[in-house]
Amino acid sequence: MLNSHNYNPDVLTCLANLSNDEVFTPPQLVNQILDMLPKKIWSDRNARFLDPFCKTGVFLREIAKRLDAGLEKEIPDKQKRINYIFKNQLFGIAITELTSLLSRRSVYCSKTANGKYSVCEAFDEPQGNIRFERIEHKWENGKCVFCGASQQEYDRGGELETHAYQFIHTETPEEIFKMKFDVIVGNPPYQLSDSGAKASAIPLYHKFVEQAKKLKPRFLSMIIPSRWFAGGKGLDNFRKTMLNDERIRKIVDFEDANECFPGVDIAGGICYFLWERDSSGPCEIVNTHGGTAVVSTRALNEFKTFIRHSEAVPIIRKVLAKTEKSMSDQVSSRKPFGLATNERPEKNGDIILRWQKGEGPFNRKDITTGIDMIDDWKVITSYVGYDHAGNPGKDGRRRVFSKIDILPPGTICTETYLVVGAFKKKAQANNLVVYMKTRFFRFLVAQFMYSHHITKDSYLFVPLLDMSTKWADEMLYKRYGITDEEIAFIESKIRPMELNNE
């Protein structure tokens, strides 16, 4: 007799991820995504499904289960039904040779589609409908013209994977299978190293979304990092297109990626969406944190950035209704004095350089950028935010700024810092520090926080106020007509910050 306490887990819940960029999708999450599709599609024998970036085959496996149940009346014979589904309805493109074998094992129960133990009897060749073809990057000026990968890093020998993903390394994706698809669904690779400083990488996931739209499926759903909402290298056009696309019918957003990918740290969280070719209108937004979901329906393009929390929208409307200038007009760009992070003090100099770990002399004559600020009182803050990977803490609250400080006249800084404001009077600089430490100020900056960094654009919603006044939260709440309920929401998202520099 079997022990009633025995647990036989789904093997696809037990696999370690390839990396934070190629994340295996838990079956439970896959089914939440498939639940967004209309139920009648599971009994449509003419519907075709494509996962263009198979890793474990879990999407195709779960789709097969649903079609098996949905087509039971129309195709009563179990083997004929399985043969029909796998041969005519399910298609995949694996991202590596290893994942092609893993995907076939999950879907066909055999690493070869025509193998002895395959559950499908309809294939004559080993790949079946889950294909993998080694693709080479197309290099031009040291970068791949399709994905932007660095030739220095990815121009490899045959013994290593190229990570040139077939679906986006072509101008004619329709030629891969030479057919139309009703549903394109999956979890694409997120980024590739671009050989920049440290762990610099370029996003890839938007290229898969854009390529899938070219195929004009009836439904498109992908799991992608949420950082496209407001940030991300090279994502400006993608963000604009997504926010203005009324065919995006639903977005489910997780502030903490661990809630859908246990053990995976993805800056800014993760989301999945449903795009419907033949439907348009306001989008249903589901924001999830700590197991609690907040649901709303609204247009995506009201602002230049996507506002994650619907409760924040009326607050931002009230601030923008004043039509005041924005702090982003005042905040410096990266390298406020033209000095990179790795710049160091010199042996002698007539001004002082602040870098990440201290200060030292520097020559004024070597500064060609920000000259007009050198002799001002400058309020600076670190380019890197306080909150890990831009994510809130376990209590759902952020501090936002890691450090706020004042540089006296004759002191400059490297790009480790942004200059938030420069003044002739120290009192004005002190008042800006106080303003920046209000929950109100940091809440508005936090609407752009989907990564480690706080940029000039992050200050877009923050009003540029008169710094002869020492602003406090109570004054700001009154000035913008923030209700008690809205104040409670702001304070549920932002930690208090002491006025002294911790």
Protein Blocks (a to p, Z undefined) as FASTA:
>chain_A
ZZfkbccddfklmcccfblklccddfklmmmmmmmpcfklmmcckbccddfbbfklmmmm
mmmmmmmmmmmmmmmplklmmmmmmmmmgccddfbfklmmmmmmmmnopabfkbmklcbf
kbfbfnlmadcdddddddeehiafklopafklmmccfkbcfkiafklmcfblmlmnopac
fbdcddddfbdcehiahjaccdfklmmmmmmmmnopabdcddddfklmmgoehilmmmmm
mmmmmkbmbdcddfblklmmghiacehiaadddddfkbgcdddddddeehiacdddddfk
lpmbdcfblmlmmmmmmmmmnopacfklmpccehklopafklccdfbdcbdcddfkbccd
ddfklpcghklmmmpccddddfbdfbgghiacfkopaekiabdcdddehiacdfkbccfb
dcfbfklmmmmmmmmmpmklmmmmmmmmcbfbdcfklmmmpccddfkbccdfklmmmmno
pafklmmmmmmmpccddfbdZZ
